[in-house]
């Protein structure tokens, strides 16, 4: 008997969504370019400085949420654009891959949270921290929301497709607690924010690659997922 496989359906729309998810990797490119435009001292630190620092729109000591610090990213437009594009790519990937997934209530909740994470990144990019700290912070909540989404998706798949289930769980749990540690204001805040923020991009990229590779494989029976 042939072993059931995932995804359920690989249409042209699914492949378009997969490409969008892979394009979310541009988030790393945007950060790297924006960091090249940083003028110091002090120099920008991936370990100690938040990602959003690269999107601050002024150069000098700026008071954000009552905390004066030095910011100077000459290429802040690149960072904020990268936030918006990444969020859009995540959201479009969710939309176009809908037919590939075995839907259940738990999965629906998880994938909606992933979509909200994309919206959060867009909100963060459209509202740099020195422009509207409240809206930027609300957008940043998309990070733990997306991580919770990955956890829910992992719970759906852990017995049906183990690699996807445990991969999703690992990224979601690591991301959620990384961001929680970041919120507690500990040292190395930049590192811990990245631990929280990067998992959803890695997840989207891997799923995008997987869907494209599956489209080139012989067709097999679909994978049923029931609660």
C-alpha positions in Angstrom: 0.0 0.0 0.0 1.4 3.4 -1.0 2.1 5.7 2.0 -0.1 8.8 2.1 1.9 12.0 1.5 1.6 15.7 2.0 0.7 18.2 0.4 -2.8 17.5 -0.6 -2.7 19.5 -3.8 0.0 21.1 -5.8 -1.6 23.6 -8.1 0.0 26.6 -9.9 -1.3 28.7 -7.0 0.5 26.5 -4.5 3.8 27.0 -6.3 3.2 30.7 -6.5 2.7 30.7 -2.7 5.8 28.6 -2.3 7.9 31.2 -4.2 6.5 34.0 -2.0 7.5 32.1 1.1 11.0 31.6 -0.2 11.2 35.3 -1.1 10.8 36.0 2.6 14.5 35.3 2.9 15.0 38.9 1.7 14.5 39.9 5.3 18.1 38.8 6.0 19.3 40.7 2.9 17.5 43.9 4.0 19.1 43.7 7.4 22.6 43.2 6.0 22.2 46.1 3.6 20.8 48.4 6.3 23.6 47.4 8.7 26.1 48.5 6.1 24.6 52.0 6.3 25.0 52.3 10.0 27.2 55.1 11.1 28.9 55.0 14.5 30.4 54.8 17.0 28.9 52.9 18.6 28.8 50.3 15.9 25.7 48.2 15.3 25.7 44.8 17.1 23.7 41.8 16.0 23.9 40.5 19.6 23.0 43.6 21.5 20.9 45.8 19.2 17.3 45.2 18.1 16.4 44.6 14.4 14.1 47.7 14.5 17.1 49.9 15.4 18.1 49.7 11.7 14.7 51.2 10.8 14.9 54.4 13.0 14.5 57.3 10.6 16.8 59.8 12.3 20.5 59.9 13.1 21.7 60.7 16.6 20.4 60.2 20.1 16.7 59.6 20.0 14.3 59.1 22.9 12.1 56.1 22.2 9.6 55.0 24.8 11.5 57.1 27.4 14.9 55.6 26.7 17.4 57.8 24.9 19.8 55.8 22.7 22.0 56.4 19.6 20.6 55.4 16.2 22.0 56.1 12.8 21.1 53.8 9.9 21.5 55.8 6.7 19.7 53.0 4.9 16.7 52.8 7.2 14.4 52.8 4.2 15.8 49.4 3.1 15.1 47.9 6.6 11.6 49.2 6.8 10.8 48.2 3.2 12.2 44.7 4.1 9.8 44.5 7.0 6.9 45.3 4.7 7.9 42.9 1.9 8.6 40.0 4.3 5.2 40.4 5.9 3.6 40.6 2.5 5.4 37.5 1.3 4.4 35.5 4.4 0.8 36.6 4.0 0.6 35.9 0.2 2.3 32.5 0.8 -0.5 31.5 3.3 -3.2 32.6 0.8 -1.8 30.8 -2.2 -0.9 27.5 -0.5 -4.4 27.1 1.1 -5.3 24.1 -1.2 -2.1 22.2 -0.1 -3.0 21.9 3.5 -5.2 19.3 5.3 -7.5 21.7 7.2 -8.7 21.1 10.8 -9.6 23.6 13.5 -6.2 23.4 15.1 -4.4 23.9 11.8 -6.7 26.7 10.8 -5.9 28.5 14.1 -2.2 27.9 13.5 -2.1 29.2 9.9 -4.2 32.2 10.7 -1.6 33.1 13.4 1.2 32.7 10.8 -0.8 35.2 8.5 -1.1 37.6 11.4 2.7 37.4 11.9 3.0 38.6 8.3 0.6 41.5 9.0 2.6 42.3 12.1 5.8 42.7 10.1 4.1 45.0 7.7 2.8 47.1 10.5 6.3 47.3 12.1 7.9 48.4 8.8 5.2 51.0 8.1 5.6 52.4 11.6 9.3 52.8 12.6 9.8 52.9 16.4 10.7 56.6 16.5 7.6 57.5 14.4 4.9 55.5 16.2 6.2 53.3 18.9 2.8 52.0 19.9 1.9 50.7 16.4 5.4 49.4 15.9 5.2 47.5 19.2 1.8 46.1 18.2 3.3 44.9 15.0 6.2 43.3 16.8 3.7 41.1 18.7 3.4 39.3 15.4 6.6 37.5 16.3 5.3 35.5 19.3 1.9 35.1 17.5 3.6 33.5 14.6 5.7 31.3 16.9 2.5 30.1 18.5 1.1 29.4 15.1 4.0 27.2 14.3 3.5 25.3 17.6 -0.2 24.6 16.7 0.8 23.4 13.2 3.5 21.2 14.7 0.9 19.6 17.0 -1.3 18.8 14.0 1.5 17.1 12.0 3.6 15.5 14.8 1.9 12.1 14.2 1.0 12.4 10.6 4.2 13.8 9.1 6.8 13.7 11.8 9.5 15.8 10.2 7.1 18.7 9.6 5.5 18.3 13.0 8.7 18.3 15.0 10.4 20.9 12.8 7.4 23.3 13.3 7.3 22.6 17.1 11.1 23.1 17.5 11.0 26.4 15.7 7.9 27.6 17.4 9.0 26.8 20.9 12.5 28.2 20.4 11.1 31.3 18.8 8.4 31.9 21.5 10.8 31.6 24.4 13.5 33.5 22.6 11.2 36.5 22.2 9.9 36.1 25.8 13.5 36.3 27.0 13.9 39.4 24.8 10.9 41.1 26.3 12.3 40.5 29.8 15.0 43.0 29.0 18.0 40.7 29.4 21.4 41.3 28.0 22.1 40.3 24.4 18.6 41.5 23.5 19.4 41.6 19.7 20.3 37.9 19.8 17.2 36.9 21.6 14.9 39.0 19.4 16.4 37.2 16.4 15.8 33.9 18.0 12.2 34.9 18.2 11.9 36.5 14.8 13.8 34.2 12.5 11.9 30.9 12.9 8.8 31.8 10.9 11.0 32.9 8.0 13.0 29.6 8.1 9.7 27.7 8.3 8.2 29.5 5.3 11.4 29.0 3.3 11.6 25.3 4.0 7.9 24.7 3.2 8.3 26.7 0.0 11.2 24.6 -1.1 9.4 21.4 0.0 6.3 22.2 -2.0 8.4 23.0 -5.1 10.3 19.7 -4.8 7.1 17.7 -4.2 5.7 19.2 -7.5 8.5 17.4 -9.3 7.9 14.0 -7.6 5.4 11.4 -8.7 1.9 11.9 -7.5 0.9 10.0 -4.3 -2.1 9.6 -2.2 -3.0 12.6 0.0 -2.4 12.8 3.7 -5.5 12.9 5.8 -5.3 15.0 9.0 -8.1 14.7 11.5 -8.4 15.8 15.1 
